Amino acid sequence: MAIPHEGADNANNAERADRRHTRREIRKYALGALLLLGVIALLYWPGLAGGYIFDDETNILKNAQIKLQTLDRASLNAAAWSGSAGPLKRPVSMLSFALNHYLTGLDPWFFKLTNLLIHLANTALVGVLAHALLKGFATGRRVPGAILESPRFPLHGAFWAMALWGAHPLNLTSVLYIVQRMTSLSTLFGLLALNLYAAWRLSPGSWPWRRLAGTWLLIVLLIVLSVYSKESGILFAVLLLWVELLVFRGLRAGTGKPLRVGPARYLHLVYGTLAVGAILLAWKLPALTNPEFFLRRGFTLEERLMTESRALFYYLRLFFIPSLSELSIYHDDFTISESLWRPPATALSLLGLACVSLCAIRGRRKYPVFLFAWGWFLIGHALESTFISLELVHEHRNYFATIGFAVCAPWLAWSSSARFRRPAFLLAGGFALLFAFVTWQRALIWSSPLEHALFEAESHPHSERANYQLGLLYAQYWTASKDPKFGPLATAAMREAMRGYKASNGPWFAMLHLAYYGNRKADPAIVRQLRERLATQPFVNSNINFLNTFLECQRKKLCKMPHMQVLELLAAAAQNPTADNWIRAILYRHAAGYYVNTLGDLAKGEEFLRDSIAEYAIADTYLFHAEVLGGLGRLEEAKTQIATAEQLDTHRLWQARVVRLRKKIGEVERATTLEQPASSASRLEHGEGIDSTP
């Protein structure tokens, strides 16, 4: 009989004690994480009372497709593909808005609550990812501070990363600005993919091939869902490779030996993937940087790249020293860099980017986490803050780009010498409290639409959008209360908006609405200026919405501009040299709608619809054409237009309208067969069912 060795018993007891201690630590930090999530929820809670704002109107309020009445396949499909915010239409995000509406209606409180729940989930995932990354960083590296070898370090660091990132005020627009669920939802799927990858890489043993294949399939699926929530989700694939290069370094967990996939080293496969990605980017770059894409933006590619160098340091300043007066949903007052020295900060920013990058690379052995955080930040901005012709500055672009800094902070605090460790943690705690306080203040401001609009206009006096939003709110109060004091306030705000930096045409259109609502004639100078601006200023997409709203006002006879002046505005817009074929197609369709629905001239409207189709083939334009042709009694031509629309409608967005229109034409044909054409035909002749809305 074997006699147990006393030393072996002691070792087993010590191991069991360590496991019990580890479980207690995990439970303690899990409870702390739950309490932290509760605190973050309380910080945001006041802001749930706010309303819709800015792009929420286009993507949610005016999007009939997301207002689900049933959950049948056709309705869900139409809702998912009803977006227009990106080239992929962001169907996952749009479907989430539709389900929100189905369950809770259009109450913005519930939309914002959903966003908050997504943010809390993301904060928890940041904590889990930070734990994995810090554990990976501390394994097999010679780093200052032996305390990094403590099993408490990853747990402690994960908690601090959650606190710094989850409570940061720079993330607020991705929560309380409803439409930016696109960003937070994309981040949710991306973080799930990264956590799944980290779990595999930290596993000490080899996984069965079926489990490994299933894991990779799920990672790919999650990144696809991230991309279809918002296109920037593709960057999580790049971040996955960055995590491998900086954290796991191609080594098998627990052994320090190179991980192999068949005969090849895993690290070589990572480098190969990066090389293929670089080649594909170089191949697509000329198409992505076509100068025509920048015509309607008011800046060139070179000006955008120079401006974004300043924007990156602006974001960094807002991350490390968040200022309540500078944080804003609107940054259209951010000055464009016209050259390296206009403004001088452009050259300094480009030099700063080079210097920080060089320092991070040179210090990669001693402080690898700094290079990791800096690279994560640059990767996070690689699409929206570089060469693509998007707007220049938005805070939500930092939502996942700053996660690397949140992971970096606890590492630096733990790795500092014992003398500076306590001050480092006190400093980190001070920053966390600062972030939480500013977030709470912002949430309070966002809780009141008027207080929010006033604060934005006061903090950003040169922002056209901030002043326009304030004027729009005053106009809404005027309409709702009939109190005449709001009229002058709305007019004054719109005049300030006109003086904004590179103002759009929105304030000029608003001045027309305000004049007609006040039973006054439109100022001829405003009409003339608007006509000139539509013809000469870079034609931004918002002009389409402004025109559509004004034409609807004319149709309802709330606005009383002479018809010839209305048509002159449309003609001026169509002559704009920066308007592409799609823009002109929409403008011609607007003209057709005005002739049909306002002037009752179906024949003239049909001419403009043919012009619209000649410019750009759009499915619902063909359906509008079919309705007008039906009203003119040209039923066979109408059937042809419906068939063409069905071919173009690959996502079946307009299937219900197709069915309705075919049914209506069938009724007219049957009535004609029975020699009773009057009642059915007259409905089409008087425009029943005709809809010119883009």
C-alpha positions as CSV (number, residue, x, y, z in Angstrom):
1,M,0.0,0.0,0.0
2,A,1.3,3.4,-1.0
3,I,1.8,5.8,1.9
4,P,0.8,9.4,1.1
5,H,3.7,11.8,1.1
6,E,3.2,14.7,3.6
7,G,4.7,17.2,1.1
8,A,2.2,16.1,-1.6
9,D,-0.7,16.6,0.8
10,N,0.5,20.1,1.6
11,A,0.9,20.9,-2.1
12,N,-2.7,19.7,-2.8
13,N,-4.1,21.6,0.1
14,A,-2.3,24.7,-1.0
15,E,-3.6,24.3,-4.6
16,R,-7.2,23.8,-3.3
17,A,-6.8,26.9,-1.1
18,D,-5.5,28.9,-4.1
19,R,-8.5,27.8,-6.2
20,R,-10.9,28.8,-3.4
21,H,-9.2,32.1,-3.1
22,T,-9.4,32.7,-6.8
23,R,-13.1,31.9,-6.8
24,R,-13.7,34.3,-4.0
25,E,-11.8,37.0,-5.9
26,I,-13.8,36.4,-9.0
27,R,-17.1,36.6,-7.1
28,K,-16.0,39.8,-5.4
29,Y,-15.0,41.4,-8.7
30,A,-18.2,40.2,-10.4
31,L,-20.3,41.8,-7.7
32,G,-18.2,45.0,-8.0
33,A,-18.7,44.9,-11.8
34,L,-22.5,44.6,-11.3
35,L,-22.5,47.5,-8.9
36,L,-20.4,49.5,-11.4
37,L,-22.9,48.8,-14.2
38,G,-25.7,50.0,-11.9
39,V,-23.8,53.3,-11.3
40,I,-23.3,53.8,-15.0
41,A,-27.0,53.2,-15.6
42,L,-27.8,55.8,-13.0
43,L,-25.5,58.3,-14.7
44,Y,-27.3,57.9,-18.0
45,W,-30.8,57.6,-16.6
46,P,-31.8,61.3,-16.7
47,G,-31.0,61.4,-20.4
48,L,-33.6,58.8,-21.3
49,A,-36.2,61.5,-20.9
50,G,-34.9,63.4,-23.9
51,G,-36.4,63.3,-27.4
52,Y,-35.4,62.5,-31.0
53,I,-32.7,64.7,-32.5
54,F,-30.9,65.4,-35.8
55,D,-30.7,62.2,-38.0
56,D,-33.2,60.3,-35.7
57,E,-36.0,62.0,-37.7
58,T,-34.8,60.7,-41.1
59,N,-33.9,57.2,-40.0
60,I,-36.7,56.5,-37.5
61,L,-39.6,59.0,-37.4
62,K,-39.9,59.4,-41.2
63,N,-39.1,55.8,-42.0
64,A,-42.5,54.1,-42.6
65,Q,-40.8,50.7,-43.2
66,I,-39.7,50.3,-39.5
67,K,-43.2,51.0,-38.1
68,L,-44.0,47.3,-37.9
69,Q,-47.6,46.2,-37.3
70,T,-46.9,42.5,-37.8
71,L,-43.7,40.3,-37.6
72,D,-44.3,38.6,-40.9
73,R,-41.2,37.9,-43.0
74,A,-42.0,40.5,-45.6
75,S,-42.4,43.3,-43.1
76,L,-39.2,42.3,-41.2
77,N,-37.3,42.2,-44.5
78,A,-38.6,45.6,-45.6
79,A,-37.7,47.1,-42.3
80,A,-34.2,45.6,-42.2
81,W,-33.3,47.0,-45.7
82,S,-35.0,50.4,-45.3
83,G,-31.8,52.2,-44.2
84,S,-30.0,54.7,-46.3
85,A,-27.1,55.7,-43.9
86,G,-24.4,53.5,-45.4
87,P,-23.7,51.4,-48.6
88,L,-24.7,48.2,-46.8
89,K,-27.9,49.8,-45.5
90,R,-27.1,48.5,-41.9
91,P,-30.0,46.0,-41.8
92,V,-29.2,44.7,-38.3
93,S,-29.5,48.2,-36.7
94,M,-32.6,49.0,-38.8
95,L,-34.3,45.8,-37.7
96,S,-33.5,46.6,-34.1
97,F,-35.3,50.0,-34.5
98,A,-38.3,48.2,-36.1
99,L,-38.5,45.7,-33.2
100,N,-38.3,48.6,-30.8
101,H,-41.3,50.3,-32.5
102,Y,-43.2,47.0,-32.6
103,L,-42.8,46.5,-28.8
104,T,-43.0,50.1,-27.5
105,G,-44.2,52.4,-30.3
106,L,-42.3,55.5,-31.0
107,D,-41.7,56.6,-27.4
108,P,-38.0,57.7,-27.5
109,W,-37.6,56.7,-23.8
110,F,-37.7,53.0,-24.8
111,F,-35.4,53.5,-27.8
112,K,-32.9,55.1,-25.5
113,L,-33.3,52.5,-22.8
114,T,-32.5,49.8,-25.4
115,N,-29.3,51.8,-26.3
116,L,-28.4,52.0,-22.6
117,L,-28.8,48.3,-22.2
118,I,-26.5,47.7,-25.2
119,H,-23.9,50.1,-23.7
120,L,-24.0,48.3,-20.3
121,A,-23.5,45.0,-22.2
122,N,-20.6,46.6,-24.1
123,T,-19.1,47.8,-20.8
124,A,-19.2,44.3,-19.3
125,L,-17.6,42.9,-22.5
126,V,-14.9,45.5,-22.2
127,G,-14.2,44.3,-18.7
128,V,-14.0,40.6,-19.9
129,L,-11.8,41.6,-22.8
130,A,-9.5,43.7,-20.6
131,H,-9.1,40.8,-18.2
132,A,-8.0,38.5,-21.1
133,L,-5.7,41.1,-22.6
134,L,-4.0,42.1,-19.4
135,K,-3.6,38.4,-18.6
136,G,-2.0,37.9,-22.0
137,F,0.2,40.9,-21.6
138,A,1.5,39.8,-18.2
139,T,2.3,36.3,-19.4
140,G,5.9,35.6,-20.6
141,R,7.0,39.2,-20.6
142,R,9.7,40.9,-18.6
143,V,7.9,44.0,-17.3
144,P,8.5,46.4,-14.5
145,G,6.7,45.6,-11.3
146,A,6.5,42.0,-10.1
147,I,3.0,42.7,-9.0
148,L,1.9,42.1,-12.6
149,E,2.3,38.4,-11.9
150,S,-0.4,38.5,-9.2
151,P,-3.6,36.7,-10.2
152,R,-5.5,39.8,-8.9
153,F,-4.0,42.1,-11.5
154,P,-6.2,41.1,-14.5
155,L,-9.3,41.2,-12.4
156,H,-8.4,44.5,-10.9
157,G,-7.4,46.0,-14.2
158,A,-10.6,44.8,-15.9
159,F,-12.7,46.6,-13.3
160,W,-10.8,49.9,-13.9
161,A,-11.1,49.5,-17.6
162,M,-14.8,49.1,-17.3
163,A,-15.1,52.1,-15.0
164,L,-12.9,54.4,-17.2
165,W,-14.6,53.4,-20.5
166,G,-18.2,52.8,-19.4
167,A,-18.6,56.1,-17.6
168,H,-16.7,58.2,-20.1
169,P,-18.8,61.2,-21.4
170,L,-17.3,60.8,-24.9
171,N,-19.5,57.7,-25.3
172,L,-22.8,59.5,-24.5
173,T,-23.8,60.3,-28.1
174,S,-23.6,56.5,-28.9
175,V,-26.2,56.0,-26.1
176,L,-28.6,59.0,-26.0
177,Y,-28.4,59.9,-29.7
178,I,-30.8,57.1,-30.7
179,V,-29.7,56.5,-34.3
180,Q,-26.1,55.9,-33.1
181,R,-27.3,52.5,-31.9
182,M,-25.7,51.6,-35.2
183,T,-22.3,52.3,-33.5
184,S,-23.0,50.6,-30.2
185,L,-24.7,47.6,-31.7
186,S,-21.8,47.1,-34.1
187,T,-19.4,47.3,-31.1
188,L,-21.4,44.7,-29.3
189,F,-20.9,42.1,-31.9
190,G,-17.3,43.1,-32.5
191,L,-16.5,42.8,-28.7
192,L,-18.2,39.4,-28.6
193,A,-16.0,38.2,-31.5
194,L,-12.8,39.5,-29.8
195,N,-13.7,37.9,-26.5
196,L,-14.4,34.6,-28.2
197,Y,-11.0,34.8,-29.9
198,A,-9.2,35.7,-26.6
199,A,-10.9,32.7,-24.9
200,W,-9.4,30.4,-27.5
201,R,-6.0,32.0,-27.4
202,L,-5.8,31.8,-23.6
203,S,-6.8,28.2,-23.5
204,P,-3.8,26.1,-22.5
205,G,-4.7,22.9,-24.3
206,S,-5.5,22.2,-28.0
207,W,-9.1,22.4,-28.9
208,P,-10.8,19.6,-31.0
209,W,-11.0,20.6,-34.6
210,R,-14.8,20.7,-34.6
211,R,-14.9,23.0,-31.6
212,L,-12.2,25.2,-33.1
213,A,-14.0,25.3,-36.5
214,G,-17.3,26.2,-34.8
215,T,-15.5,28.9,-32.8
216,W,-14.1,30.5,-35.9
217,L,-17.4,30.3,-37.7
218,L,-19.0,32.1,-34.8
219,I,-16.3,34.8,-34.8
220,V,-16.8,35.4,-38.5
221,L,-20.6,35.5,-38.1
222,L,-20.3,38.0,-35.3
223,I,-18.0,40.3,-37.4
224,V,-20.5,40.0,-40.2
225,L,-23.3,41.1,-37.9
226,S,-21.0,44.0,-36.7
227,V,-20.5,45.1,-40.3
228,Y,-24.2,44.9,-41.1
229,S,-24.9,47.0,-38.0
230,K,-22.4,49.6,-39.2
231,E,-19.7,49.3,-41.9
232,S,-16.9,50.3,-39.5
233,G,-17.5,46.9,-37.9
234,I,-15.0,45.5,-40.4
235,L,-12.3,47.1,-38.2
236,F,-12.9,44.4,-35.6
237,A,-11.2,42.0,-37.9
238,V,-8.2,44.2,-38.0
239,L,-8.3,44.6,-34.2
240,L,-8.3,40.9,-33.9
241,L,-5.1,40.7,-35.8
242,W,-3.7,43.6,-33.8
243,V,-4.5,41.7,-30.5
244,E,-2.7,38.7,-31.8
245,L,0.4,40.6,-32.8
246,L,0.7,42.7,-29.6
247,V,-0.8,40.4,-26.9
248,F,-0.5,36.8,-27.9
249,R,2.4,37.1,-30.3
250,G,1.7,33.8,-32.1
251,L,2.6,31.8,-29.0
252,R,0.7,28.8,-27.6
253,A,-0.8,29.7,-24.2
254,G,1.1,28.4,-21.2
255,T,4.0,27.0,-23.2
256,G,5.8,30.0,-24.8
257,K,6.2,28.0,-28.0
258,P,5.0,29.1,-31.4
259,L,1.5,28.1,-32.3
260,R,1.2,26.2,-35.5
261,V,-1.5,25.6,-38.0
262,G,-0.4,22.5,-39.8
263,P,3.2,23.1,-41.0
264,A,2.9,26.9,-40.8
265,R,3.4,29.2,-37.9
266,Y,0.2,30.9,-36.9
267,L,2.0,34.3,-36.7
268,H,3.0,33.9,-40.3
269,L,-0.6,33.4,-41.2
270,V,-1.5,36.6,-39.4
271,Y,1.2,38.5,-41.4
272,G,-0.1,36.9,-44.6
273,T,-3.6,38.0,-43.8
274,L,-2.5,41.6,-43.2
275,A,-0.6,41.6,-46.5
276,V,-3.6,40.4,-48.4
277,G,-5.7,43.0,-46.7
278,A,-3.2,45.7,-47.6
279,I,-3.2,44.6,-51.3
280,L,-7.0,44.6,-51.4
281,L,-7.1,48.1,-49.9
282,A,-4.5,49.4,-52.4
283,W,-6.6,47.9,-55.2
284,K,-9.9,49.6,-53.9
285,L,-8.3,52.8,-52.8
286,P,-8.6,54.7,-56.2
287,A,-12.3,53.9,-56.3
288,L,-12.8,55.0,-52.6
289,T,-10.9,58.3,-53.1
290,N,-12.6,59.4,-56.3
291,P,-12.5,63.2,-56.3
292,E,-16.2,63.2,-57.3
293,F,-17.1,61.8,-53.9
294,F,-15.8,65.0,-52.3
295,L,-17.6,67.5,-54.5
296,R,-20.7,67.6,-52.3
297,R,-18.7,67.8,-49.1
298,G,-17.1,71.2,-49.5
299,F,-13.6,69.9,-49.0
300,T,-11.0,67.8,-51.0
301,L,-9.4,64.6,-50.1
302,E,-6.2,66.4,-49.1
303,E,-8.1,68.9,-47.0
304,R,-9.9,66.0,-45.3
305,L,-6.7,64.2,-44.4
306,M,-5.1,67.3,-43.0
307,T,-8.2,68.2,-41.0
308,E,-8.5,64.7,-39.6
309,S,-5.0,64.9,-38.2
310,R,-6.3,67.7,-36.0
311,A,-9.5,65.9,-35.3
312,L,-7.6,62.9,-33.8
313,F,-5.8,65.1,-31.3
314,Y,-9.1,66.9,-30.6
315,Y,-10.6,63.5,-29.7
316,L,-7.6,62.7,-27.5
317,R,-8.1,65.9,-25.6
318,L,-11.8,65.2,-25.1
319,F,-10.9,61.7,-23.9
320,F,-8.3,62.7,-21.4
321,I,-9.7,66.1,-20.4
322,P,-13.4,66.0,-21.2
323,S,-14.9,69.5,-21.3
324,L,-18.6,69.8,-21.0
325,S,-18.7,72.9,-23.2
326,E,-16.7,71.2,-26.0
327,L,-18.5,67.9,-26.0
328,S,-21.4,68.1,-28.5
329,I,-23.5,66.2,-30.9
330,Y,-22.7,68.9,-33.5
331,H,-19.1,69.6,-34.6
332,D,-19.9,71.2,-38.0
333,D,-18.0,74.3,-36.7
334,F,-14.7,72.4,-36.9
335,T,-12.5,74.4,-39.2
336,I,-11.3,72.7,-42.4
337,S,-7.5,72.7,-42.9
338,E,-6.8,74.4,-46.1
339,S,-3.1,73.9,-46.0
340,L,-0.4,72.7,-43.5
341,W,-0.3,76.2,-42.0
342,R,-4.0,77.2,-42.3
343,P,-4.5,76.7,-39.4
344,P,-0.9,76.1,-38.0
345,A,-2.2,73.3,-35.8
346,T,-2.4,71.1,-39.0
347,A,1.4,70.8,-39.4
348,L,1.8,70.3,-35.6
349,S,-0.9,67.6,-35.6
350,L,0.7,65.7,-38.4
351,L,4.1,66.0,-36.7
352,G,2.5,64.9,-33.4
353,L,1.0,61.7,-35.0
354,A,4.4,60.8,-36.4
355,C,6.2,61.4,-33.1
356,V,3.7,59.5,-30.9
357,S,3.7,56.6,-33.3
358,L,7.6,56.5,-33.4
359,C,7.8,56.7,-29.6
360,A,5.2,53.9,-29.2
361,I,7.2,51.7,-31.6
362,R,10.6,52.4,-30.0
363,G,9.2,51.7,-26.5
364,R,7.3,48.5,-27.5
365,R,9.5,46.2,-25.4
366,K,9.3,48.0,-22.2
367,Y,5.7,49.4,-22.6
368,P,4.0,47.2,-25.2
369,V,0.6,48.2,-23.9
370,F,1.1,51.8,-24.9
371,L,1.8,50.7,-28.5
372,F,-1.2,48.5,-28.3
373,A,-3.5,51.3,-27.1
374,W,-2.2,53.8,-29.7
375,G,-2.5,51.3,-32.5
376,W,-6.1,50.4,-31.4
377,F,-7.0,54.1,-31.4
378,L,-5.6,54.6,-35.0
379,I,-7.3,51.4,-36.2
380,G,-10.6,52.5,-34.7
381,H,-10.4,55.6,-36.8
382,A,-9.0,54.0,-39.9
383,L,-12.3,54.3,-41.9
384,E,-14.3,57.3,-40.6
385,S,-11.3,59.6,-39.9
386,T,-9.2,59.1,-43.0
387,F,-9.9,59.0,-46.7
388,I,-13.6,58.2,-47.0
389,S,-15.7,61.3,-47.9
390,L,-17.7,61.4,-44.7
391,E,-18.4,64.4,-42.4
392,L,-15.3,65.6,-40.6
393,V,-16.0,65.2,-36.8
394,H,-18.3,63.1,-34.7
395,E,-17.9,61.9,-31.2
396,H,-19.4,58.5,-31.7
397,R,-16.4,57.6,-33.8
398,N,-14.5,57.1,-30.6
399,Y,-16.9,54.6,-29.1
400,F,-14.7,51.6,-29.6
401,A,-11.5,53.4,-30.6
402,T,-10.8,54.4,-27.0
403,I,-11.0,50.9,-25.5
404,G,-7.3,50.5,-25.9
405,F,-6.6,53.5,-23.6
406,A,-9.0,52.1,-21.0
407,V,-7.0,48.9,-21.0
408,C,-3.7,50.8,-20.9
409,A,-4.4,52.8,-17.8
410,P,-4.5,50.0,-15.2
411,W,-1.4,48.4,-16.7
412,L,0.6,51.6,-16.3
413,A,-0.8,52.0,-12.7
414,W,0.1,48.4,-11.7
415,S,3.5,48.4,-13.4
416,S,4.7,51.6,-11.8
417,S,7.1,51.3,-8.9
418,A,5.7,50.8,-5.4
419,R,6.5,54.5,-4.7
420,F,4.2,55.7,-7.4
421,R,1.6,53.0,-7.5
422,R,-0.7,54.5,-4.9
423,P,-0.7,58.0,-6.5
424,A,-1.2,56.3,-9.9
425,F,-4.4,54.6,-8.7
426,L,-5.6,57.8,-7.0
427,L,-5.1,59.6,-10.3
428,A,-7.0,56.9,-12.1
429,G,-9.8,57.1,-9.6
430,G,-9.9,60.8,-10.0
431,F,-10.3,60.5,-13.7
432,A,-13.1,57.9,-13.3
433,L,-14.9,60.3,-11.0
434,L,-14.4,63.2,-13.4
435,F,-15.7,61.1,-16.3
436,A,-18.7,60.0,-14.3
437,F,-19.5,63.6,-13.2
438,V,-19.3,65.0,-16.7
439,T,-21.4,62.1,-18.1
440,W,-24.1,62.8,-15.5
441,Q,-24.1,66.5,-16.3
442,R,-24.5,65.8,-20.0
443,A,-27.3,63.3,-19.3
444,L,-29.1,66.0,-17.3
445,I,-28.7,68.5,-20.2
446,W,-30.0,65.9,-22.7
447,S,-33.0,65.2,-20.5
448,S,-34.7,68.5,-21.6
449,P,-34.9,69.1,-25.4
450,L,-35.0,72.9,-24.9
451,E,-32.2,73.0,-22.4
452,H,-30.1,70.8,-24.6
453,A,-30.7,72.9,-27.7
454,L,-29.9,76.1,-25.8
455,F,-26.7,74.6,-24.3
456,E,-25.5,73.4,-27.7
457,A,-26.2,76.8,-29.4
458,E,-24.4,78.6,-26.5
459,S,-21.4,76.3,-26.5
460,H,-21.1,76.2,-30.3
461,P,-22.3,79.6,-31.6
462,H,-20.7,79.1,-35.0
463,S,-22.4,75.7,-35.5
464,E,-25.2,76.0,-38.1
465,R,-26.8,72.7,-36.9
466,A,-26.9,73.7,-33.2
467,N,-28.6,77.0,-34.0
468,Y,-30.9,75.3,-36.5
469,Q,-32.0,72.7,-34.0
470,L,-32.8,75.5,-31.5
471,G,-34.8,77.4,-34.1
472,L,-36.6,74.2,-35.1
473,L,-37.5,73.6,-31.5
474,Y,-38.9,77.1,-31.0
475,A,-40.9,76.6,-34.2
476,Q,-42.4,73.4,-32.9
477,Y,-43.3,75.2,-29.6
478,W,-44.9,77.9,-31.7
479,T,-46.9,75.4,-33.7
480,A,-48.0,73.5,-30.6
481,S,-48.8,76.4,-28.3
482,K,-49.8,79.1,-30.8
483,D,-47.8,81.4,-28.5
484,P,-46.5,84.3,-30.7
485,K,-43.4,84.8,-28.6
486,F,-41.8,81.7,-30.1
487,G,-41.9,83.1,-33.6
488,P,-39.2,85.8,-33.1
489,L,-37.1,83.3,-31.1
490,A,-37.2,80.8,-33.9
491,T,-36.4,83.5,-36.5
492,A,-33.4,84.8,-34.5
493,A,-32.0,81.3,-34.1
494,M,-32.4,80.6,-37.8
495,R,-30.6,83.8,-38.6
496,E,-27.7,82.7,-36.3
497,A,-27.7,79.4,-38.2
498,M,-27.3,81.3,-41.5
499,R,-24.1,82.8,-40.1
500,G,-22.8,79.4,-39.1
501,Y,-19.5,78.0,-40.4
502,K,-20.2,76.7,-44.0
503,A,-24.0,76.7,-43.3
504,S,-26.2,74.4,-45.3
505,N,-29.5,75.5,-46.9
506,G,-31.7,74.3,-43.9
507,P,-32.0,77.8,-42.3
508,W,-33.1,79.4,-45.6
509,F,-35.8,76.8,-46.0
510,A,-36.8,77.2,-42.4
511,M,-37.2,81.0,-42.9
512,L,-39.7,80.3,-45.6
513,H,-41.7,78.0,-43.3
514,L,-41.7,80.5,-40.5
515,A,-42.9,83.3,-42.8
516,Y,-45.8,81.3,-44.1
517,Y,-46.8,80.1,-40.7
518,G,-46.8,83.7,-39.5
519,N,-49.1,84.5,-42.4
520,R,-46.4,86.6,-44.1
521,K,-45.0,86.5,-47.6
522,A,-41.6,85.0,-47.9
523,D,-38.8,87.5,-48.0
524,P,-37.7,87.9,-51.7
525,A,-34.1,88.2,-50.6
526,I,-34.3,84.8,-48.8
527,V,-35.9,83.2,-51.8
528,R,-33.2,84.6,-54.1
529,Q,-30.4,83.6,-51.8
530,L,-31.8,80.1,-51.5
531,R,-32.2,79.7,-55.3
532,E,-28.5,80.8,-55.8
533,R,-27.3,78.5,-53.0
534,L,-29.1,75.5,-54.5
535,A,-27.5,76.2,-57.8
536,T,-23.9,76.9,-56.6
537,Q,-23.2,75.5,-53.1
538,P,-22.0,71.9,-52.8
539,F,-25.2,69.9,-53.0
540,V,-25.4,67.9,-49.7
541,N,-28.0,65.1,-49.3
542,S,-29.9,67.1,-46.6
543,N,-31.2,69.4,-49.4
544,I,-33.4,66.5,-50.6
545,N,-35.1,66.3,-47.2
546,F,-35.4,70.1,-47.0
547,L,-37.0,70.2,-50.5
548,N,-39.3,67.3,-49.7
549,T,-40.6,68.9,-46.6
550,F,-41.2,72.3,-48.3
551,L,-43.0,70.6,-51.2
552,E,-45.2,68.8,-48.7
553,C,-46.0,72.1,-47.1
554,Q,-47.0,73.5,-50.5
555,R,-49.2,70.5,-51.2
556,K,-51.0,71.0,-47.9
557,K,-51.3,74.7,-48.8
558,L,-49.6,75.7,-45.5
559,C,-46.9,77.3,-47.6
560,K,-48.1,79.7,-50.3
561,M,-45.1,80.3,-52.5
562,P,-46.1,81.0,-56.2
563,H,-45.8,77.8,-58.1
564,M,-43.3,79.2,-60.6
565,Q,-40.9,80.1,-57.8
566,V,-41.1,76.6,-56.4
567,L,-40.3,75.1,-59.8
568,E,-37.4,77.6,-60.1
569,L,-35.9,76.3,-56.9
570,L,-36.1,72.7,-58.2
571,A,-34.6,73.8,-61.5
572,A,-31.7,75.6,-59.7
573,A,-31.0,72.5,-57.7
574,A,-31.0,70.3,-60.8
575,Q,-28.5,72.6,-62.4
576,N,-26.0,72.3,-59.5
577,P,-22.7,71.1,-61.0
578,T,-22.1,68.9,-57.9
579,A,-25.4,67.1,-58.2
580,D,-24.8,63.6,-59.5
581,N,-27.3,61.4,-61.5
582,W,-29.0,60.0,-58.3
583,I,-29.6,63.6,-57.0
584,R,-31.0,64.8,-60.3
585,A,-33.2,61.7,-60.4
586,I,-34.7,62.5,-57.0
587,L,-35.1,66.2,-58.0
588,Y,-37.0,65.3,-61.2
589,R,-39.2,63.0,-59.1
590,H,-39.9,65.8,-56.7
591,A,-40.9,68.0,-59.7
592,A,-43.1,65.2,-60.9
593,G,-44.7,64.9,-57.5
594,Y,-45.4,68.6,-57.4
595,Y,-47.1,68.6,-60.8
596,V,-49.2,65.6,-59.9
597,N,-50.1,66.1,-56.3
598,T,-50.1,69.9,-56.1
599,L,-51.0,71.1,-59.6
600,G,-53.0,68.1,-60.7
601,D,-51.1,67.9,-64.0
602,L,-50.5,64.1,-64.5
603,A,-49.1,64.5,-68.1
604,K,-46.4,67.0,-67.1
605,G,-45.6,64.9,-64.0
606,E,-45.2,61.8,-66.3
607,E,-42.6,63.7,-68.4
608,F,-40.5,64.4,-65.3
609,L,-40.8,60.8,-64.2
610,R,-39.3,59.7,-67.5
611,D,-36.5,62.2,-67.0
612,S,-35.9,60.8,-63.5
613,I,-35.7,57.2,-64.7
614,A,-33.3,58.3,-67.5
615,E,-31.0,59.7,-64.8
616,Y,-31.1,56.8,-62.3
617,A,-33.2,53.7,-62.0
618,I,-34.9,53.6,-58.6
619,A,-37.6,51.0,-57.9
620,D,-40.1,53.3,-56.2
621,T,-39.8,55.9,-59.0
622,Y,-41.0,53.2,-61.4
623,L,-43.9,52.5,-59.1
624,F,-44.8,56.2,-59.0
625,H,-44.5,56.3,-62.8
626,A,-46.9,53.3,-62.9
627,E,-49.4,55.1,-60.7
628,V,-49.4,58.2,-62.9
629,L,-49.6,56.1,-66.1
630,G,-52.6,54.3,-64.6
631,G,-54.2,57.7,-63.9
632,L,-53.6,58.5,-67.5
633,G,-55.3,55.3,-68.6
634,R,-52.1,53.8,-70.0
635,L,-52.5,50.5,-68.1
636,E,-50.2,48.3,-70.2
637,E,-47.3,50.8,-69.8
638,A,-48.1,50.9,-66.1
639,K,-47.7,47.1,-65.9
640,T,-44.3,47.3,-67.5
641,Q,-43.2,49.9,-65.0
642,I,-44.4,47.7,-62.1
643,A,-42.5,44.7,-63.5
644,T,-39.3,46.7,-63.8
645,A,-39.7,48.0,-60.3
646,E,-40.0,44.5,-59.0
647,Q,-36.8,43.5,-60.7
648,L,-35.0,46.5,-59.1
649,D,-36.4,45.9,-55.7
650,T,-34.0,43.1,-54.8
651,H,-34.7,43.4,-51.0
652,R,-38.5,43.5,-51.6
653,L,-38.9,46.8,-49.9
654,W,-41.8,47.8,-52.1
655,Q,-43.6,44.5,-52.4
656,A,-46.7,45.6,-50.5
657,R,-47.0,48.7,-52.8
658,V,-46.5,46.5,-55.9
659,V,-49.4,44.2,-54.8
660,R,-51.7,47.2,-54.1
661,L,-51.0,48.8,-57.4
662,R,-51.5,45.6,-59.4
663,K,-54.8,45.0,-57.6
664,K,-55.9,48.6,-58.4
665,I,-55.0,48.2,-62.1
666,G,-56.8,44.9,-62.1
667,E,-59.9,46.6,-60.7
668,V,-59.8,49.2,-63.5
669,E,-59.4,46.5,-66.2
670,R,-62.3,44.5,-64.8
671,A,-64.5,47.6,-64.6
672,T,-63.6,48.4,-68.2
673,T,-64.5,44.8,-69.2
674,L,-67.9,45.2,-67.5
675,E,-68.3,48.6,-69.2
676,Q,-68.3,50.4,-65.8
677,P,-65.1,52.3,-66.0
678,A,-66.1,55.5,-64.4
679,S,-65.8,54.8,-60.6
680,S,-62.6,52.8,-60.7
681,A,-60.8,54.8,-63.4
682,S,-61.7,58.1,-61.8
683,R,-59.9,57.0,-58.6
684,L,-56.6,56.7,-60.5
685,E,-57.3,59.8,-62.5
686,H,-57.6,61.8,-59.3
687,G,-54.3,60.5,-58.1
688,E,-55.6,58.0,-55.4
689,G,-52.5,56.1,-54.2
690,I,-50.0,58.4,-55.9
691,D,-47.0,58.9,-53.7
692,S,-44.0,60.9,-54.8
693,T,-42.1,60.6,-51.4
694,P,-38.5,59.4,-52.0
